[in-house]
Amino acid sequence: MFQSIFNFASDDSYKMTDFIVSSYNKTAYSYIEQFPAWQSHNLLIYGAKASGKTYLTKIWQSKSNAIIINKDLLQSSNLNQYCSEHAAFICEDIEIYLDGKQTSLEVAVFILLNICRTQQKHIFFTSDKSLHQLNINSADLHSRLNSITNFN
């Protein structure tokens, strides 16, 4: 006996109407629906791989016109200028930037948070780990991240 493999067409549209809300993601989904009337300008959603975090960022991106922040942009000397040109940002898998050694990436995440804070910008982080499980060396970054609204 063998397992049949079906090649279904992939739909990467990430429509809000197609997202399945369950008891596990209801709080995070409801919070995203409330945008831009958030209590905080920052959000972290954490959970296991393939749990819907990217889908939620895509829904929020369609509401906020958020720009994706990646490793290259984080390390760019133009980060401040880039942030001043946009109102909202998505930084997925934040745990890959935090290795507990206060590398330039950890410093860049701190700078990004400060820019967003001073310029009243919105940022949406995702992670496979909760805030308490993130490997953060900088006490200042740890404090900033602990002030973020976060959901599992």
N, CA, C and O of each residue as an XYZ file, in Angstrom:
608
protein
N       0.840     -1.169      0.000
C       0.000      0.000      0.000
C       0.891      1.240      0.000
O       1.931      1.254      0.657
N       0.491      2.278     -0.731
C       1.257      3.510     -0.779
C       0.313      4.704     -0.655
O      -0.893      4.604     -0.880
N       0.904      5.815     -0.294
C       0.115      7.030     -0.139
C       0.091      7.789     -1.447
O       1.141      8.022     -2.047
N      -1.071      8.174     -1.892
C      -1.204      8.981     -3.099
C      -0.879     10.428     -2.776
O      -1.214     10.926     -1.701
N      -0.239     11.083     -3.693
C       0.098     12.495     -3.533
C      -0.701     13.278     -4.562
O      -0.662     12.984     -5.756
N      -1.413     14.263     -4.086
C      -2.224     15.094     -4.963
C      -1.547     16.444     -5.121
O      -1.117     17.041     -4.135
N      -1.453     16.914     -6.308
C      -0.850     18.214     -6.588
C      -1.944     19.263     -6.730
O      -2.338     19.624     -7.838
N      -2.432     19.749     -5.578
C      -3.450     20.786     -5.600
C      -2.794     22.123     -5.903
O      -1.650     22.374     -5.524
N      -3.527     22.960     -6.581
C      -3.022     24.297     -6.872
C      -2.865     25.057     -5.561
O      -3.722     24.983     -4.681
N      -1.783     25.773     -5.446
C      -1.524     26.564     -4.244
C      -2.118     27.945     -4.422
O      -1.920     28.588     -5.453
N      -2.835     28.391     -3.432
C      -3.417     29.725     -3.448
C      -2.750     30.524     -2.340
O      -3.050     30.347     -1.159
N      -1.842     31.407     -2.736
C      -1.104     32.211     -1.762
C      -1.718     33.592     -1.587
O      -1.004     34.557     -1.314
N      -3.018     33.694     -1.738
C      -3.668     34.999     -1.662
C      -3.885     35.477     -0.227
O      -4.033     36.677      0.001
N      -3.907     34.577      0.726
C      -4.052     34.934      2.144
C      -5.246     35.855      2.383
O      -5.102     36.916      2.990
N      -6.397     35.459      1.916
C      -7.599     36.272      2.097
C      -8.105     36.156      3.532
O      -8.102     35.078      4.126
N      -8.535     37.282      4.066
C      -9.063     37.316      5.426
C     -10.283     36.396      5.547
O     -10.485     35.746      6.573
N     -11.080     36.355      4.498
C     -12.296     35.532      4.528
C     -11.993     34.040      4.502
O     -12.850     33.233      4.862
N     -10.793     33.662      4.083
C     -10.416     32.246      4.021
C      -9.729     31.754      5.290
O      -9.530     30.552      5.468
N      -9.368     32.678      6.165
C      -8.665     32.295      7.390
C      -9.636     31.598      8.336
O     -10.742     32.086      8.566
N      -9.233     30.484      8.871
C     -10.077     29.728      9.792
C      -9.747     30.143     11.224
O      -8.655     29.884     11.730
N     -10.711     30.787     11.855
C     -10.542     31.239     13.232
C     -10.934     30.097     14.163
O     -12.005     29.506     14.030
N     -10.045     29.800     15.103
C     -10.305     28.738     16.080
C     -10.071     29.291     17.481
O      -9.698     30.452     17.651
N     -10.289     28.464     18.452
C     -10.048     28.893     19.832
C      -8.572     29.198     20.068
O      -8.237     29.946     20.987
N      -7.688     28.633     19.255
C      -6.245     28.833     19.423
C      -5.768     30.179     18.881
O      -4.794     30.735     19.389
N      -6.436     30.709     17.860
C      -5.952     31.933     17.238
C      -6.951     33.087     17.320
O      -6.712     34.157     16.760
N      -8.044     32.875     18.003
C      -9.123     33.864     18.053
C      -8.660     35.208     18.611
O      -9.002     36.254     18.061
N      -7.893     35.190     19.684
C      -7.446     36.432     20.315
C      -6.542     37.226     19.373
O      -6.721     38.432     19.207
N      -5.578     36.554     18.761
C      -4.669     37.239     17.836
C      -5.434     37.776     16.626
O      -5.212     38.909     16.200
N      -6.324     36.970     16.083
C      -7.113     37.387     14.922
C      -7.971     38.611     15.271
O      -8.033     39.565     14.496
N      -8.617     38.585     16.409
C      -9.464     39.704     16.836
C      -8.647     40.978     16.999
O      -9.099     42.068     16.647
N      -7.442     40.829     17.536
C      -6.574     41.996     17.716
C      -6.210     42.599     16.361
O      -6.225     43.819     16.198
N      -5.887     41.756     15.401
C      -5.539     42.234     14.060
C      -6.739     42.929     13.419
O      -6.575     43.936     12.729
N      -7.913     42.412     13.636
C      -9.128     43.049     13.109
C      -9.303     44.466     13.653
O      -9.873     45.321     12.975
N      -8.819     44.723     14.868
C      -8.989     46.028     15.507
C      -8.043     47.101     14.966
O      -8.223     48.285     15.248
N      -7.037     46.690     14.191
C      -6.082     47.659     13.662
C      -6.839     48.732     12.877
O      -7.738     48.388     12.110
N      -6.514     50.008     13.036
C      -5.354     50.584     13.714
C      -5.588     50.975     15.171
O      -4.731     51.621     15.774
N      -6.706     50.607     15.736
C      -7.018     50.985     17.126
C      -6.375     50.022     18.118
O      -7.051     49.463     18.982
N      -5.058     49.833     17.986
C      -4.327     48.949     18.880
C      -3.945     49.685     20.157
O      -3.756     50.902     20.146
N      -3.832     48.944     21.260
C      -3.371     49.513     22.522
C      -1.895     49.896     22.420
O      -1.454     50.868     23.032
N      -1.155     49.139     21.659
C       0.281     49.342     21.475
C       0.554     49.388     19.976
O      -0.218     48.846     19.187
N       1.631     50.023     19.587
C       1.995     50.057     18.174
C       2.720     48.784     17.738
O       2.991     48.590     16.553
N       3.029     47.927     18.697
C       3.822     46.736     18.411
C       3.054     45.472     18.772
O       2.262     45.454     19.714
N       3.306     44.414     18.001
C       2.637     43.141     18.231
C       3.614     42.007     17.961
O       4.393     42.059     17.009
N       3.567     40.991     18.800
C       4.321     39.755     18.570
C       3.339     38.595     18.667
O       2.632     38.439     19.663
N       3.313     37.794     17.620
C       2.546     36.546     17.668
C       3.559     35.416     17.580
O       4.406     35.387     16.687
N       3.455     34.484     18.526
C       4.374     33.356     18.528
C       3.593     32.055     18.497
O       2.437     31.979     18.915
N       4.262     31.046     17.990
C       3.640     29.727     17.912
C       4.486     28.803     17.050
O       5.481     29.217     16.455
N       4.077     27.561     16.996
C       4.818     26.547     16.240
C       4.834     26.883     14.748
O       3.991     27.631     14.252
N       5.801     26.317     14.057
C       5.861     26.462     12.604
C       4.545     25.979     12.001
O       3.941     25.024     12.490
N       4.115     26.639     10.953
C       2.898     26.301     10.216
C       1.629     26.450     11.046
O       0.638     25.762     10.804
N       1.663     27.358     12.036
C       0.478     27.562     12.877
C      -0.380     28.740     12.421
O      -1.393     29.041     13.052
N       0.005     29.406     11.343
C      -0.801     30.495     10.802
C      -0.244     31.892     11.038
O      -0.916     32.878     10.733
N       0.968     31.999     11.575
C       1.546     33.315     11.861
C       1.727     34.133     10.583
O       1.368     35.310     10.543
N       2.275     33.522      9.549
C       2.478     34.235      8.287
C       1.145     34.657      7.689
O       1.023     35.760      7.157
N       0.154     33.793      7.772
C      -1.173     34.141      7.267
C      -1.687     35.395      7.974
O      -2.225     36.297      7.331
N      -1.522     35.451      9.297
C      -1.974     36.617     10.052
C      -1.199     37.874      9.657
O      -1.774     38.961      9.603
N       0.101     37.735      9.381
C       0.857     38.919      8.936
C       0.356     39.396      7.585
O       0.292     40.600      7.339
N       0.002     38.477      6.716
C      -0.507     38.848      5.386
C      -1.854     39.560      5.492
O      -2.112     40.522      4.769
N      -2.705     39.086      6.391
C      -3.987     39.767      6.621
C      -3.727     41.188      7.111
O      -4.320     42.146      6.614
N      -2.831     41.313      8.094
C      -2.515     42.631      8.636
C      -1.846     43.518      7.586
O      -2.102     44.721      7.528
N      -0.998     42.925      6.765
C      -0.327     43.684      5.707
C      -1.350     44.303      4.751
O      -1.180     45.436      4.300
N      -2.406     43.556      4.448
C      -3.432     44.091      3.548
C      -4.202     45.245      4.200
O      -4.718     46.114      3.496
N      -4.285     45.264      5.517
C      -4.968     46.338      6.241
C      -4.065     47.546      6.472
O      -4.540     48.681      6.512
N      -2.766     47.303      6.625
C      -1.841     48.346      7.071
C      -0.849     48.822      6.010
O      -0.150     49.816      6.211
N      -0.788     48.114      4.884
C       0.239     48.376      3.862
C       1.644     48.229      4.430
O       2.560     48.955      4.043
N       1.804     47.296      5.338
C       3.100     47.076      5.998
C       4.147     46.602      5.007
O       3.845     45.949      4.007
N       5.368     46.946      5.313
C       6.540     46.563      4.532
C       7.283     45.470      5.302
O       7.389     45.529      6.527
N       7.790     44.483      4.583
C       8.544     43.394      5.210
C       9.958     43.880      5.536
O      10.648     44.449      4.691
N      10.365     43.644      6.766
C      11.741     43.941      7.191
C      12.504     42.619      7.199
O      12.111     41.672      7.880
N      13.580     42.561      6.449
C      14.400     41.351      6.418
C      15.802     41.661      6.958
O      16.103     42.790      7.345
N      16.631     40.645      6.970
C      17.988     40.770      7.526
C      18.793     41.870      6.827
O      19.471     42.660      7.485
N      18.718     41.918      5.506
C      19.486     42.929      4.762
C      19.042     44.344      5.116
O      19.869     45.235      5.306
N      17.747     44.538      5.201
C      17.238     45.866      5.540
C      17.583     46.234      6.978
O      17.921     47.382      7.266
N      17.497     45.255      7.882
C      17.857     45.522      9.279
C      19.299     46.001      9.403
O      19.604     46.857     10.234
N      20.170     45.458      8.588
C      21.593     45.811      8.665
C      21.968     46.977      7.749
O      23.133     47.369      7.681
N      20.998     47.517      7.063
C      21.246     48.605      6.127
C      21.509     49.912      6.865
O      20.924     50.178      7.915
N      22.388     50.712      6.306
C      22.637     52.036      6.878
C      21.467     52.976      6.590
O      21.401     54.072      7.147
N      20.553     52.555      5.729
C      19.395     53.371      5.372
C      18.131     52.997      6.159
O      17.036     53.426      5.795
N      18.265     52.213      7.220
C      17.102     51.743      7.971
C      16.248     52.900      8.475
O      15.025     52.870      8.338
N      16.870     53.909      9.050
C      16.121     55.045      9.590
C      15.338     55.753      8.489
O      14.160     56.061      8.668
N      15.973     56.009      7.370
C      15.297     56.674      6.249
C      14.163     55.806      5.712
O      13.071     56.301      5.435
N      14.427     54.517      5.568
C      13.413     53.590      5.069
C      12.197     53.581      5.988
O      11.057     53.608      5.523
N      12.446     53.544      7.279
C      11.347     53.532      8.248
C      10.555     54.830      8.221
O       9.343     54.821      8.436
N      11.218     55.931      7.963
C      10.500     57.208      7.923
C       9.570     57.300      6.717
O       8.646     58.114      6.708
N       9.805     56.474      5.701
C       9.001     56.504      4.479
C       7.792     55.578      4.535
O       6.963     55.596      3.624
N       7.675     54.768      5.590
C       6.586     53.800      5.698
C       5.970     53.879      7.095
O       6.599     54.367      8.035
N       4.740     53.394      7.218
C       4.026     53.512      8.492
C       3.946     52.213      9.278
O       3.689     52.227     10.482
N       4.165     51.085      8.599
C       3.985     49.799      9.274
C       4.976     48.775      8.722
O       5.356     48.817      7.552
N       5.385     47.846      9.607
C       6.429     46.889      9.259
C       6.119     45.499      9.805
O       5.462     45.348     10.835
N       6.605     44.501      9.095
C       6.490     43.108      9.529
C       7.906     42.546      9.607
O       8.693     42.678      8.670
N       8.214     41.922     10.731
C       9.505     41.261     10.916
C       9.216     39.842     11.389
O       8.963     39.605     12.570
N       9.259     38.904     10.448
C       8.936     37.513     10.784
C      10.145     36.787     11.344
O      11.291     37.117     11.041
N       9.860     35.796     12.165
C      10.889     34.915     12.740
C      11.973     35.703     13.469
O      13.163     35.538     13.199
N      11.556     36.549     14.382
C      12.496     37.416     15.094
C      13.582     36.619     15.812
O      14.681     37.126     16.037
N      13.278     35.378     16.170
C      14.263     34.570     16.907
C      15.548     34.343     16.105
O      16.597     34.093     16.699
N      15.494     34.423     14.785
C      16.717     34.211     13.992
C      17.678     35.398     14.097
O      18.859     35.276     13.772
N      17.163     36.550     14.553
C      18.012     37.725     14.708
C      18.602     37.843     16.113
O      19.462     38.685     16.371
N      18.129     36.991     17.007
C      18.539     37.094     18.408
C      19.279     35.830     18.823
O      18.664     34.781     19.013
N      20.588     35.929     18.962
C      21.371     34.744     19.327
C      21.993     34.854     20.719
O      22.800     34.014     21.115
N      21.611     35.892     21.452
C      22.114     36.043     22.816
C      23.512     36.616     22.905
O      24.096     36.640     23.989
N      24.066     37.079     21.794
C      25.443     37.587     21.799
C      25.512     39.079     21.483
O      26.594     39.611     21.237
N      24.371     39.750     21.488
C      24.274     41.166     21.138
C      25.018     41.462     19.841
O      25.867     42.350     19.772
N      24.674     40.702     18.834
C      25.242     40.904     17.513
C      24.668     42.161     16.886
O      23.790     42.808     17.458
N      25.163     42.498     15.719
C      24.652     43.678     15.018
C      23.167     43.523     14.695
O      22.448     44.520     14.621
N      22.701     42.296     14.504
C      21.273     42.084     14.235
C      20.425     42.384     15.468
O      19.352     42.977     15.355
N      20.897     41.981     16.636
C      20.161     42.283     17.869
C      20.108     43.790     18.078
O      19.068     44.327     18.461
N      21.202     44.464     17.833
C      21.247     45.926     17.940
C      20.292     46.546     16.918
O      19.604     47.520     17.223
N      20.250     45.989     15.719
C      19.370     46.506     14.676
C      17.896     46.356     15.047
O      17.095     47.242     14.751
N      17.529     45.256     15.686
C      16.146     45.067     16.145
C      15.809     46.142     17.186
O      14.716     46.708     17.167
N      16.738     46.415     18.080
C      16.545     47.462     19.084
C      16.358     48.824     18.417
O      15.470     49.589     18.793
N      17.196     49.119     17.429
C      17.090     50.391     16.695
C      15.741     50.483     15.980
O      15.087     51.525     16.006
N      15.332     49.384     15.342
C      14.040     49.351     14.660
C      12.900     49.650     15.631
O      12.015     50.448     15.323
N      12.919     49.020     16.784
C      11.884     49.279     17.793
C      11.899     50.739     18.239
O      10.841     51.343     18.416
N      13.080     51.302     18.419
C      13.173     52.704     18.832
C      12.664     53.645     17.754
O      11.974     54.620     18.051
N      13.001     53.357     16.512
C      12.509     54.184     15.405
C      10.988     54.140     15.368
O      10.329     55.175     15.269
N      10.441     52.940     15.449
C       8.984     52.790     15.410
C       8.322     53.483     16.596
O       7.247     54.071     16.472
N       8.972     53.402     17.724
C       8.420     54.028     18.934
C       8.421     55.549     18.820
O       7.407     56.187     19.104
N       9.530     56.133     18.415
C       9.626     57.595     18.347
C       8.809     58.175     17.193
O       8.322     59.301     17.282
N       8.659     57.408     16.110
C       7.918     57.908     14.946
C       6.472     57.407     14.911
O       5.765     57.619     13.925
N       6.027     56.738     15.992
C       4.656     56.237     16.082
C       4.299     55.312     14.910
O       3.214     55.410     14.336
N       5.231     54.416     14.569
C       5.017     53.426     13.513
C       4.533     52.121     14.142
O       4.676     51.912     15.347
N       3.966     51.255     13.324
C       3.501     49.947     13.785
C       4.459     48.854     13.318
O       4.984     48.903     12.206
N       4.674     47.881     14.176
C       5.502     46.737     13.797
C       4.886     45.451     14.335
O       4.414     45.391     15.470
N       4.905     44.434     13.496
C       4.321     43.127     13.791
C       5.452     42.112     13.685
O       5.994     41.887     12.603
N       5.806     41.503     14.812
C       6.821     40.457     14.852
C       6.140     39.090     14.925
O       5.046     38.953     15.472
N       6.809     38.085     14.364
C       6.398     36.702     14.598
C       7.601     35.940     15.135
O       8.750     36.335     14.937
N       7.309     34.842     15.816
C       8.376     34.021     16.373
C       7.856     32.622     16.645
O       6.665     32.423     16.882
N       8.756     31.666     16.608
C       8.430     30.300     17.031
C       8.486     30.190     18.550
O       8.026     29.205     19.128
N       9.058     31.220     19.198
C       9.262     31.196     20.649
C       8.523     32.347     21.312
O       8.302     33.392     20.700
N       8.146     32.147     22.561
C       7.541     33.228     23.327
C       8.629     34.238     23.702
O       9.820     33.961     23.560
N       8.209     35.398     24.176
C       9.177     36.420     24.595
C      10.152     35.884     25.629
O      11.339     36.208     25.593
N       9.661     35.070     26.546
C      10.508     34.544     27.622
C      11.506     33.508     27.117
O      12.502     33.236     27.787
N      11.256     32.933     25.957
C      12.157     31.927     25.400
C      13.173     32.515     24.420
O      14.112     31.831     24.015
N      12.988     33.770     24.043
C      13.916     34.394     23.099
C      15.276     34.595     23.760
O      15.357     34.918     24.945
N      16.317     34.407     23.006
C      17.685     34.497     23.494
C      18.194     35.927     23.279
O      18.827     36.225     22.266
N      17.908     36.799     24.239
C      18.225     38.231     24.116
C      19.336     38.584     25.096
O      19.238     38.299     26.290
N      20.379     39.199     24.588
C      21.503     39.587     25.431
C      21.290     40.978     26.032
O      21.569     41.201     27.210
N      20.805     41.890     25.229
C      20.663     43.286     25.639
C      19.488     43.470     26.598
O      18.357     43.103     26.281
N      19.759     44.034     27.759
C      18.694     44.309     28.731
C      17.712     45.335     28.180
O      16.511     45.253     28.438
N      18.224     46.303     27.420
C      17.354     47.322     26.834
C      16.393     46.708     25.812
O      15.204     47.025     25.808
N      16.907     45.836     24.955
C      16.043     45.179     23.978
C      15.039     44.274     24.679
O      13.869     44.219     24.300
N      15.498     43.578     25.686
C      14.607     42.702     26.456
C      13.451     43.519     27.040
O      12.299     43.086     26.996
N      13.752     44.681     27.578
C      12.736     45.556     28.151
C      11.762     46.038     27.077
O      10.550     46.033     27.292
N      12.283     46.450     25.930
C      11.426     46.919     24.832
C      10.491     45.808     24.356
O       9.297     46.032     24.163
N      11.039     44.623     24.171
C      10.221     43.512     23.678
C       9.171     43.091     24.701
O       8.073     42.678     24.326
N       9.494     43.191     25.979
C       8.526     42.831     27.015
C       7.336     43.796     27.072
O       6.297     43.468     27.647
N       7.487     44.973     26.483
C       6.381     45.938     26.467
C       5.438     45.718     25.285
O       4.426     46.408     25.163
N       5.761     44.772     24.423
C       4.967     44.512     23.220
C       3.752     43.640     23.565
O       3.842     42.702     24.357
N       2.628     43.974     22.954
C       1.456     43.093     23.043
C       1.820     41.802     22.346
O       2.335     41.820     21.228
N       1.552     40.666     23.005
C       1.923     39.389     22.388
C       0.871     38.329     22.638
O       0.216     38.304     23.680
N       0.727     37.451     21.651
C      -0.242     36.362     21.692
C       0.381     35.096     21.180
O       1.306     35.123     20.367
N      -0.130     33.988     21.659
C       0.277     32.662     21.170
C      -0.759     32.211     20.164
O      -0.643     31.120     19.606
